[in-house]
Amino acid sequence: MPKKSMETLTESMFYVLMAFSKRPMCGIEVTEYIERKTSGRVLMGPATLYTILGKFEKEKYIREVEVVGRKRTYCITQKGYDAYKEEVARLKQCILDAEGADDFEREETEEMLPSAALSPV
């Protein structure tokens, strides 16, 4: 069955909603927030950001609250905040699932494990 649009968020989408969950922001503020929050691990170019902003505006996850010249400021809507919180819960469950994966008895042989798994810690 195909996924519904916006059923799960990409990493970039997740961080954009995270930024807006803090306060209204313009595009440059969003990219700066994400870069700081991820210590530079996630860098977002303007094309990616404005594609996401367009999708979020269309889906009513954000709304424009101010325009000054070319600077547009957006805020998160209740729908967007709900989507953000759902994604946080989904990601937390993924972590819990991964942490619980050690509960199962390993049946793989060394030949089945990736070489990185055989490296001493």
Residue pairs with C-beta under 8 A, 6 or more apart in sequence:
5 59
6 55
6 59
6 61
6 83
8 87
8 90
9 17
9 83
9 87
11 42
12 34
12 42
12 44
12 48
12 52
13 52
13 55
13 56
14 84
14 87
14 91
15 34
15 37
15 38
15 42
15 44
16 30
16 34
16 44
16 49
16 52
16 53
16 56
17 56
17 61
17 76
17 80
17 81
17 83
17 84
17 87
18 33
18 34
18 37
18 84
19 25
19 29
19 30
19 33
19 34
19 37
20 30
20 62
20 74
20 75
20 76
20 80
21 76
21 81
21 84
22 33
23 75
24 65
24 66
24 73
24 74
24 75
25 33
25 73
25 74
26 71
26 72
26 73
26 74
27 46
27 49
27 50
27 53
27 72
30 44
30 49
31 43
31 44
31 49
34 42
34 43
34 44
35 42
35 43
35 44
53 62
53 74
55 61
56 62
56 74
56 80
57 63
57 64
57 74
59 79
59 80
60 77
60 79
60 80
61 76
61 77
61 79
61 80
61 83
62 74
62 75
62 76
62 77
62 80
63 74
63 75
63 77
64 72
64 73
64 74
65 73
65 74
65 75
66 72
66 73
67 73
76 84
110 118
